[in-house]
Amino acid sequence: MIHAVGPRWSGGKKNEPELLANCYRRSMQLAAEAGCTSIAFPAISCGIYHFPVDEAVPIAVRTVIETLPSTPSIERVIFACFDDAMFARYQAELDTQAPPSNPA
């Protein structure tokens, strides 16, 4: 198990976006080093740490997409959403950021 502690939101004045991105990036690196083929992420820092969802979700999706090429063993990434609204937010962001699939 990989445990990542996300940043507590302080109005964006304490480098929170980069700290959050580092949580996703480093977790993926550790998973790849451990030989994992999949990883699941909750919405890091969006609960009791009050990171705004509208800022956190794009960071999570962008960081995962950018990190995948350097972690080729990771074949599957799951964003575990705690409700339908969060699922919809992640789905919309994935639809916006995900590169087009390459049909076989």
Secondary structure as the mmCIF struct_conf table of DSSP 4:
data_model
#
loop_
_struct_conf.conf_type_id
_struct_conf.id
_struct_conf.beg_label_comp_id
_struct_conf.beg_label_asym_id
_struct_conf.beg_label_seq_id
_struct_conf.end_label_comp_id
_struct_conf.end_label_asym_id
_struct_conf.end_label_seq_id
HELX_LH_PP_P HELX_LH_PP_P1 GLY A 6 TRP A 9
BEND BEND1 SER A 10 SER A 10
TURN_TY1_P TURN_TY1_P1 GLY A 11 GLY A 12
BEND BEND2 LYS A 14 ASN A 15
HELX_RH_AL_P HELX_RH_AL_P1 GLU A 16 GLU A 33
TURN_TY1_P TURN_TY1_P2 ALA A 34 GLY A 35
BEND BEND3 THR A 37 THR A 37
STRN STRN1 SER A 38 PHE A 41
TURN_TY1_P TURN_TY1_P3 ILE A 44 SER A 45
BEND BEND4 CYS A 46 GLY A 47
TURN_TY1_P TURN_TY1_P4 ILE A 48 TYR A 49
HELX_RH_AL_P HELX_RH_AL_P2 VAL A 53 THR A 67
HELX_RH_3T_P HELX_RH_3T_P1 LEU A 68 SER A 70
TURN_TY1_P TURN_TY1_P5 PRO A 72 SER A 73
STRN STRN2 ARG A 76 PHE A 79
BEND BEND5 PHE A 82 ASP A 83
HELX_RH_AL_P HELX_RH_AL_P3 ASP A 84 GLN A 97
BEND BEND6 ALA A 98 ALA A 98
HELX_LH_PP_P HELX_LH_PP_P2 PRO A 99 SER A 101
#
